[in-house]
Amino acid sequence: MKKRFAHIVLLCTVMVLLNACTGGGSKMPSLKETYSKKDTKPFGAAIAYRQLESMYAGNNIQDKKQHFKETWDNISDTGSLYICLAPKLFVTEEDVEAMMEYVHAGNSLFIAAGSIDELLLDEVGCSAVYTSPAIENMVGKMQPTNVFSAFQPEFKYGYYYYPFENYFTSIDSSNTRVLGYNDNKKPNSIVYFHGKGRLYLQCEPRAFSNYFLLKDNNYQYLKNTVAFTHSEPEHVYWDDYYNKLTSRKNSKRSFSTFSEIMKHPPLKAAFWLALILLLLYILFGGKRVQRIIQQLKPNENTTVTFTETIGRLYLQKKDNKNIADKMITYFNEYIRNTYFLNTNHVNDDFILMLSRKSGVDKDKIDTIYRTIATAQKSNEVNDYQLLSLQEQIQHFYKNTGKKY
């Protein structure tokens, strides 16, 4: 129990530090997996990008923001490195064909994604098994989890989060080698030899996230993984396209896209002519048909009215029990939404965790919940009990900086 609590504290600490770098204040950082080089949150790739810049200091990393087919059509490299980190990889048949041509020419293509498109896996001759736990199931699912290198099995790289359970199956050993494993000894990192180059596939991109690389010596995992590629590549490319795709449909190109129009002079001339005519119409025609914009009335402040209504109801009903129950319900809802704690089970661990997160003294929180328990068990609440409960809750809000 103490070990798990220590890991949870470590996770929260890393998240707070990363959030502080982005000026996010006291809010909990997003756990969304973006793997963007600009994202400094736990599952961004800012640390990985900076580490690659340091590893290839003499070779400026070039960002690619288009599909791989277009990238390959504009380069003719024979010893470069292309790196792609994405939550899920969606590609088209044209992309896969271009990727294989790129590798066959002698280049290295490194892809780490939580789900790799079957079009690419079929080309490599393997399949994969994935797990996708929901954020709502975080409590009870997190645990210490590790990844291992096939060439250094005595070293492990781990952190505390969802377990690394994705792995490859049906691997063709004639042209594929296993480079890494998870805790279950299942292969999660492979290299496929094709022509003069190599295709590296890794189905656990979280092993290259900010949160993972900042843990102990985990930065060595990225360094050791990339070490299998060219030591001095001709060029280094960073993908900034596939990490934003949410489906294979979005990765398809259309003849009607702006880039496609610009490739054909007649379409380009027609496009600009239509745009100029539209601007002229808006400029001259809009002046004649524009209607008077009515001024919107400012929103009325109903806070005072609401307060007066509640006050009258209190004087008329004198229902202290009902008011106390609503105060308790609102207070517990605030605790759940602000500190992500379960208020259904109030015990010593709950009191301690709330004290640490809110900064309010443990004894004062314990007193609040003792008062709440007394009010909930009582059939009636007198004026003194109601006033005491209200003062204790307001004192808690004041110490936590809650705005009214």
C-alpha positions as CSV (number, residue, x, y, z in Angstrom):
1,M,0.0,0.0,0.0
2,K,2.8,2.4,0.9
3,K,4.7,1.6,-2.3
4,R,1.6,2.2,-4.4
5,F,1.0,5.5,-2.6
6,A,4.6,6.6,-3.3
7,H,4.2,5.9,-7.0
8,I,0.9,7.9,-7.1
9,V,2.7,10.8,-5.4
10,L,5.5,10.6,-7.9
11,L,3.1,10.7,-10.8
12,C,1.3,13.7,-9.4
13,T,4.6,15.4,-8.8
14,V,5.8,15.0,-12.4
15,M,2.4,16.2,-13.7
16,V,2.6,19.3,-11.5
17,L,6.1,20.1,-12.6
18,L,5.2,19.7,-16.3
19,N,2.1,21.8,-15.8
20,A,4.1,24.5,-14.1
21,C,6.3,24.8,-17.1
22,T,3.3,25.6,-19.3
23,G,1.9,28.2,-16.8
24,G,-1.1,26.0,-16.2
25,G,-1.5,27.0,-12.5
26,S,-2.9,24.5,-10.1
27,K,-5.0,22.6,-12.6
28,M,-4.2,19.0,-13.2
29,P,-2.4,18.6,-16.6
30,S,-4.1,16.8,-19.5
31,L,-3.3,13.1,-19.9
32,K,-4.1,13.2,-23.6
33,E,-1.5,11.4,-25.7
34,T,-0.5,13.9,-28.4
35,Y,3.3,13.1,-28.9
36,S,3.7,16.6,-30.3
37,K,7.1,18.2,-30.0
38,K,5.5,21.4,-28.6
39,D,3.5,19.5,-25.9
40,T,5.2,19.6,-22.5
41,K,2.4,17.8,-20.7
42,P,2.9,14.2,-19.5
43,F,2.2,12.5,-22.8
44,G,3.7,15.0,-25.2
45,A,7.0,14.5,-27.0
46,A,8.9,17.7,-26.1
47,I,11.6,15.8,-24.1
48,A,12.0,13.2,-26.9
49,Y,12.4,16.0,-29.5
50,R,15.0,17.8,-27.4
51,Q,16.9,14.6,-26.8
52,L,17.0,13.9,-30.5
53,E,18.3,17.4,-31.2
54,S,21.1,16.8,-28.7
55,M,21.9,13.4,-30.3
56,Y,22.0,14.8,-33.8
57,A,23.5,18.2,-33.0
58,G,25.2,18.5,-36.4
59,N,22.0,17.7,-38.3
60,N,19.0,20.0,-38.0
61,I,15.8,18.0,-37.6
62,Q,13.3,18.8,-40.4
63,D,9.6,18.7,-39.4
64,K,7.2,17.0,-42.0
65,K,3.6,18.1,-42.0
66,Q,2.3,16.1,-44.9
67,H,1.6,12.5,-45.8
68,F,4.6,10.3,-46.4
69,K,3.8,9.9,-50.1
70,E,4.4,13.6,-50.7
71,T,7.5,13.6,-48.5
72,W,9.1,10.7,-50.5
73,D,8.2,12.4,-53.8
74,N,10.3,15.4,-52.8
75,I,13.4,13.7,-51.5
76,S,15.9,11.1,-52.8
77,D,17.7,10.1,-49.6
78,T,19.6,6.9,-49.1
79,G,20.7,7.1,-45.5
80,S,18.2,9.2,-43.6
81,L,16.1,8.7,-40.5
82,Y,12.4,9.4,-40.3
83,I,10.8,9.4,-36.8
84,C,7.0,9.1,-36.2
85,L,5.4,9.1,-32.7
86,A,1.6,8.9,-32.7
87,P,-1.3,7.7,-30.5
88,K,-2.6,5.7,-33.5
89,L,-1.1,5.4,-37.0
90,F,-3.5,5.6,-39.9
91,V,-2.0,5.3,-43.4
92,T,-3.2,4.7,-47.0
93,E,-2.0,2.2,-49.5
94,E,0.0,5.0,-51.2
95,D,1.6,5.9,-47.8
96,V,2.6,2.2,-47.2
97,E,4.1,1.9,-50.7
98,A,6.1,5.1,-50.2
99,M,7.3,4.0,-46.8
100,M,8.6,0.7,-48.2
101,E,10.3,2.5,-51.1
102,Y,12.0,4.8,-48.6
103,V,13.3,1.9,-46.5
104,H,14.3,-0.1,-49.6
105,A,16.5,2.8,-50.7
106,G,18.6,2.5,-47.5
107,N,16.9,4.8,-45.1
108,S,15.6,4.1,-41.6
109,L,11.9,4.6,-40.7
110,F,11.1,4.5,-37.0
111,I,7.4,4.4,-36.0
112,A,6.0,4.2,-32.4
113,A,2.2,4.1,-32.2
114,G,-0.3,2.7,-29.8
115,S,-2.2,1.2,-32.8
116,I,-0.5,0.6,-36.1
117,D,-2.6,0.4,-39.3
118,E,-3.1,-3.1,-40.6
119,L,-2.1,-2.0,-44.1
120,L,1.5,-1.5,-42.8
121,L,1.5,-4.6,-40.6
122,D,0.3,-6.8,-43.5
123,E,3.2,-5.4,-45.6
124,V,5.7,-6.3,-42.8
125,G,4.0,-9.7,-42.3
126,C,3.0,-9.5,-38.7
127,S,0.0,-8.5,-36.5
128,A,-0.4,-6.8,-33.1
129,V,-2.5,-7.0,-29.9
130,Y,-3.5,-3.8,-28.3
131,T,-5.1,-2.7,-25.0
132,S,-6.8,0.6,-24.5
133,P,-7.7,1.3,-20.8
134,A,-10.0,4.3,-20.2
135,I,-8.9,7.2,-18.0
136,E,-12.0,6.5,-15.8
137,N,-10.4,3.2,-14.8
138,M,-7.1,4.7,-13.7
139,V,-7.5,3.9,-10.0
140,G,-6.7,0.3,-9.5
141,K,-5.3,-0.2,-13.0
142,M,-2.0,1.6,-12.6
143,Q,1.1,-0.2,-11.5
144,P,4.8,-0.3,-11.9
145,T,5.4,-1.3,-15.6
146,N,8.6,-1.8,-17.6
147,V,10.1,-2.2,-21.1
148,F,13.2,-4.2,-21.8
149,S,15.8,-4.3,-24.6
150,A,16.4,-7.6,-26.2
151,F,20.1,-6.9,-26.2
152,Q,20.3,-5.7,-22.6
153,P,17.7,-7.8,-20.8
154,E,19.3,-7.1,-17.4
155,F,18.3,-3.4,-17.7
156,K,14.7,-2.4,-17.4
157,Y,13.1,1.0,-18.0
158,G,9.8,1.6,-16.1
159,Y,7.4,4.0,-14.5
160,Y,4.1,4.0,-12.7
161,Y,1.1,4.1,-15.0
162,Y,-1.0,1.7,-17.1
163,P,1.0,-1.5,-17.8
164,F,2.8,-1.9,-21.2
165,E,0.6,-4.7,-22.6
166,N,0.7,-4.1,-26.4
167,Y,2.8,-6.6,-28.4
168,F,3.4,-8.1,-31.9
169,T,2.4,-11.5,-32.9
170,S,2.9,-13.8,-36.0
171,I,6.4,-12.3,-36.6
172,D,8.3,-13.6,-39.7
173,S,11.7,-14.4,-38.3
174,S,13.3,-14.6,-41.8
175,N,13.4,-10.8,-42.2
176,T,12.3,-9.5,-38.8
177,R,14.1,-9.3,-35.4
178,V,12.8,-8.5,-32.0
179,L,14.4,-5.5,-30.3
180,G,12.4,-5.2,-27.0
181,Y,9.8,-6.8,-24.7
182,N,7.3,-5.9,-22.0
183,D,6.9,-7.3,-18.5
184,N,5.1,-10.4,-20.0
185,K,8.1,-11.1,-22.2
186,K,5.9,-10.2,-25.3
187,P,7.7,-8.4,-28.1
188,N,6.7,-4.8,-28.4
189,S,9.6,-3.5,-30.5
190,I,10.8,-5.1,-33.8
191,V,12.9,-4.2,-36.8
192,Y,12.0,-5.3,-40.4
193,F,14.8,-5.6,-43.0
194,H,13.8,-4.4,-46.4
195,G,16.3,-3.8,-49.2
196,K,19.1,-1.6,-47.9
197,G,17.2,-0.1,-45.1
198,R,15.2,-0.9,-42.0
199,L,11.7,-0.3,-40.7
200,Y,11.5,0.0,-36.9
201,L,8.1,-0.6,-35.2
202,Q,7.3,0.0,-31.6
203,C,3.7,-0.4,-30.2
204,E,4.2,1.4,-26.9
205,P,4.7,5.2,-27.7
206,R,4.2,6.0,-24.0
207,A,7.8,4.8,-23.6
208,F,8.9,8.0,-25.5
209,S,6.5,10.4,-23.6
210,N,7.7,13.3,-21.4
211,Y,6.5,11.5,-18.3
212,F,8.4,8.2,-19.1
213,L,11.7,9.9,-20.2
214,L,11.8,12.1,-17.1
215,K,11.8,9.0,-14.8
216,D,15.2,8.1,-13.5
217,N,17.4,6.9,-16.4
218,N,14.6,6.2,-18.8
219,Y,16.1,8.7,-21.3
220,Q,18.6,5.9,-22.1
221,Y,15.7,3.9,-23.6
222,L,15.3,6.3,-26.4
223,K,19.0,6.6,-26.9
224,N,19.5,2.8,-27.0
225,T,16.5,2.3,-29.3
226,V,17.6,4.9,-31.9
227,A,21.2,3.6,-31.6
228,F,20.2,0.7,-34.0
229,T,19.7,3.3,-36.8
230,H,22.3,5.3,-38.7
231,S,24.8,6.9,-36.4
232,E,25.2,9.8,-38.7
233,P,22.1,10.0,-40.9
234,E,22.0,12.0,-44.1
235,H,18.9,13.9,-42.8
236,V,16.7,13.5,-39.7
237,Y,12.9,14.0,-40.2
238,W,10.3,14.4,-37.5
239,D,6.7,13.6,-38.3
240,D,4.1,16.3,-37.4
241,Y,1.3,14.9,-39.5
242,Y,0.3,11.4,-38.5
243,N,0.1,12.2,-34.8
244,K,-2.9,14.4,-35.5
245,L,-4.9,11.9,-37.6
246,T,-7.9,10.2,-36.0
247,S,-8.9,7.8,-38.8
248,R,-7.7,6.4,-42.1
249,K,-10.4,8.5,-43.8
250,N,-8.7,11.7,-42.7
251,S,-5.4,10.5,-44.2
252,K,-6.8,10.3,-47.7
253,R,-6.0,13.0,-50.1
254,S,-8.7,14.7,-52.3
255,F,-8.5,16.3,-55.7
256,S,-10.4,19.3,-54.3
257,T,-7.8,20.2,-51.6
258,F,-6.0,23.5,-51.8
259,S,-2.6,21.9,-52.5
260,E,-3.9,19.9,-55.4
261,I,-5.5,23.0,-56.9
262,M,-2.2,24.9,-56.7
263,K,-0.5,22.2,-58.8
264,H,-2.6,22.9,-61.9
265,P,-2.2,26.4,-63.5
266,P,-5.8,26.6,-64.9
267,L,-7.3,25.6,-61.6
268,K,-5.0,28.0,-59.8
269,A,-6.0,30.9,-62.0
270,A,-9.7,30.1,-61.7
271,F,-9.4,29.8,-57.9
272,W,-7.8,33.2,-57.5
273,L,-10.2,34.8,-60.0
274,A,-13.2,33.4,-58.0
275,L,-11.6,34.6,-54.7
276,I,-11.1,38.2,-56.1
277,L,-14.7,38.4,-57.4
278,L,-16.0,37.2,-54.0
279,L,-14.1,39.8,-52.2
280,L,-15.4,42.5,-54.6
281,Y,-18.9,41.4,-54.0
282,I,-18.5,41.5,-50.3
283,L,-16.8,44.9,-50.4
284,F,-19.4,46.7,-52.6
285,G,-22.6,44.5,-52.3
286,G,-22.3,44.1,-48.6
287,K,-22.6,47.9,-47.9
288,R,-26.1,48.1,-49.6
289,V,-27.7,45.1,-47.9
290,Q,-26.1,45.3,-44.4
291,R,-28.7,45.6,-41.7
292,I,-28.5,47.6,-38.5
293,I,-27.0,45.5,-35.8
294,Q,-29.1,45.7,-32.7
295,Q,-27.4,46.3,-29.4
296,L,-27.6,43.4,-27.1
297,K,-28.8,44.1,-23.6
298,P,-26.2,43.2,-20.9
299,N,-26.9,40.2,-18.8
300,E,-28.7,41.0,-15.6
301,N,-26.9,40.1,-12.4
302,T,-29.4,37.7,-10.7
303,T,-27.1,36.8,-7.8
304,V,-28.8,39.3,-5.4
305,T,-32.3,38.2,-6.4
306,F,-31.4,34.5,-6.0
307,T,-29.9,35.2,-2.5
308,E,-33.0,37.1,-1.4
309,T,-35.3,34.3,-2.6
310,I,-33.3,31.7,-0.7
311,G,-33.4,33.9,2.4
312,R,-37.1,34.3,2.3
313,L,-37.5,30.5,1.8
314,Y,-35.3,30.0,4.9
315,L,-37.4,32.3,7.0
316,Q,-40.6,30.8,5.9
317,K,-39.7,27.1,6.0
318,K,-37.1,27.1,8.7
319,D,-35.9,23.8,7.3
320,N,-32.3,23.6,8.7
321,K,-32.0,19.9,7.9
322,N,-32.7,20.5,4.1
323,I,-30.3,23.4,3.9
324,A,-27.5,21.5,5.7
325,D,-28.0,18.5,3.3
326,K,-27.7,20.8,0.3
327,M,-24.5,22.5,1.7
328,I,-23.0,19.0,2.3
329,T,-23.9,17.9,-1.2
330,Y,-22.4,21.0,-2.8
331,F,-19.2,20.7,-0.6
332,N,-18.7,17.0,-1.6
333,E,-19.2,17.9,-5.3
334,Y,-16.6,20.6,-5.0
335,I,-14.1,18.1,-3.4
336,R,-14.7,15.5,-6.2
337,N,-14.4,18.0,-9.1
338,T,-11.4,19.9,-7.7
339,Y,-9.3,17.2,-6.0
340,F,-10.6,14.1,-7.8
341,L,-11.3,12.2,-4.5
342,N,-14.1,9.8,-3.8
343,T,-16.3,11.3,-1.0
344,N,-18.3,8.1,-0.6
345,H,-15.7,6.6,1.6
346,V,-14.4,9.1,4.2
347,N,-11.6,7.6,6.3
348,D,-8.1,8.5,7.6
349,D,-6.5,8.0,4.1
350,F,-9.2,10.3,2.5
351,I,-8.7,13.0,5.2
352,L,-4.9,12.8,4.8
353,M,-5.0,13.0,0.9
354,L,-7.5,15.9,1.0
355,S,-5.3,17.8,3.4
356,R,-2.2,17.3,1.2
357,K,-4.0,18.4,-1.9
358,S,-5.9,21.4,-0.5
359,G,-3.3,22.6,2.0
360,V,-5.8,22.8,4.8
361,D,-4.8,21.4,8.2
362,K,-5.8,17.7,8.7
363,D,-7.5,18.4,12.0
364,K,-9.7,21.1,10.5
365,I,-10.8,18.7,7.7
366,D,-11.4,16.0,10.2
367,T,-13.6,18.4,12.2
368,I,-15.6,19.4,9.1
369,Y,-16.5,15.7,8.3
370,R,-17.3,15.0,11.9
371,T,-19.8,17.9,11.8
372,I,-21.1,16.6,8.4
373,A,-21.6,13.1,9.8
374,T,-23.5,14.5,12.8
375,A,-25.8,16.6,10.6
376,Q,-26.5,13.6,8.3
377,K,-27.4,11.3,11.2
378,S,-29.6,13.8,12.9
379,N,-33.3,14.1,12.0
380,E,-33.2,17.8,12.8
381,V,-30.4,20.5,12.7
382,N,-30.6,23.5,15.0
383,D,-29.4,27.0,14.2
384,Y,-26.1,26.5,16.0
385,Q,-25.3,23.3,14.2
386,L,-26.2,24.9,10.8
387,L,-24.1,28.0,11.5
388,S,-21.1,25.9,12.7
389,L,-21.2,23.8,9.5
390,Q,-21.5,26.9,7.3
391,E,-18.5,28.6,9.1
392,Q,-16.3,25.5,8.8
393,I,-17.0,25.0,5.1
394,Q,-16.5,28.7,4.3
395,H,-13.2,28.6,6.2
396,F,-12.1,25.6,4.0
397,Y,-13.0,27.5,0.8
398,K,-11.1,30.6,2.0
399,N,-7.9,28.6,2.8
400,T,-8.1,26.9,-0.7
401,G,-8.6,30.1,-2.6
402,K,-12.0,29.2,-3.9
403,K,-13.7,32.1,-5.7
404,Y,-17.3,32.8,-5.2
